[in-house]
């Protein structure tokens, strides 16, 4: 699923009050995985509300900077040699 499609699905879920308690986002943590996770979190914490994501409010900024106190980012620190 493309990043845009995943975010559209998640936005529709939020609009219809059908957001799950947890989502597992897979993918490259530096690319599509991060983009989907950041987009979802921005939707949830944005001060602009359900109309969209402003990208500039404190919630959006903290998500983008990965400093939001309600978000725990879990990703590998080093490349695995398995």
C-alpha positions as CSV (number, residue, x, y, z in Angstrom):
1,X,0.0,0.0,0.0
2,X,1.3,3.4,-0.9
3,X,1.9,6.0,1.8
4,X,-0.9,8.3,0.4
5,X,-3.4,5.4,0.4
6,X,-2.5,4.4,3.9
7,X,-2.9,8.0,5.2
8,X,-6.2,8.4,3.3
9,X,-7.5,5.2,5.0
10,X,-6.4,6.4,8.4
11,X,-7.9,9.8,7.9
12,X,-11.3,8.2,6.9
13,X,-11.1,6.0,10.0
14,X,-10.6,9.1,12.2
15,X,-13.5,11.0,10.5
16,X,-15.8,8.1,11.1
17,X,-14.6,7.7,14.7
18,X,-13.2,4.2,13.9
19,X,-9.6,4.6,15.0
20,X,-8.0,1.5,16.5
21,X,-6.1,1.6,19.8
22,X,-2.9,0.5,18.1
23,X,-1.4,0.3,14.6
24,X,1.7,-1.6,13.5
25,X,3.5,0.3,10.8
26,X,6.1,-1.7,8.9
27,X,8.5,-0.5,6.2
28,X,11.8,1.2,6.0
29,X,12.0,3.4,9.2
30,X,13.7,6.1,7.2
31,X,11.2,6.1,4.3
32,X,7.6,4.9,3.9
33,X,7.3,3.5,7.5
34,X,8.3,6.8,9.0
35,X,6.1,8.7,6.6
36,X,2.9,6.7,7.5
37,X,3.7,6.8,11.2
38,X,4.4,10.6,11.2
39,X,1.3,11.3,9.1
40,X,-1.0,9.3,11.4
41,X,0.4,10.9,14.5
42,X,0.2,14.4,13.0
43,X,-3.5,13.7,12.3
44,X,-4.1,12.7,15.9
45,X,-2.1,15.5,17.6
46,X,-2.7,18.4,15.2
47,X,-4.5,21.5,16.7
48,X,-6.2,22.1,13.3
49,X,-8.6,19.2,14.1
50,X,-10.2,16.8,11.7
51,X,-10.0,19.2,8.8
52,X,-6.4,18.3,8.1
53,X,-2.8,18.6,9.3
54,X,-1.4,22.1,9.6
55,X,2.2,21.0,10.0
56,X,3.1,24.0,12.1
57,X,1.3,23.7,15.5
58,X,3.0,22.3,18.6
59,X,1.5,18.9,18.1
60,X,2.7,18.6,14.4
61,X,6.1,20.0,15.3
62,X,6.7,17.7,18.2
63,X,5.7,14.7,16.1
64,X,8.0,15.8,13.2
65,X,10.9,16.3,15.7
66,X,10.0,13.0,17.5
67,X,9.7,14.8,20.9
68,X,6.0,14.3,21.6
69,X,5.6,13.0,25.1
70,X,2.8,10.6,24.1
71,X,4.7,8.9,21.3
72,X,7.2,6.1,21.8
73,X,9.4,5.6,18.6
74,X,10.8,2.1,18.4
75,X,13.3,1.5,15.6
76,X,16.7,-0.3,15.2
77,X,19.7,1.6,16.4
78,X,22.2,-0.3,14.2
79,X,21.9,-2.4,11.1
80,X,21.3,-6.1,11.9
81,X,23.8,-8.6,10.7
82,X,21.5,-11.6,11.0
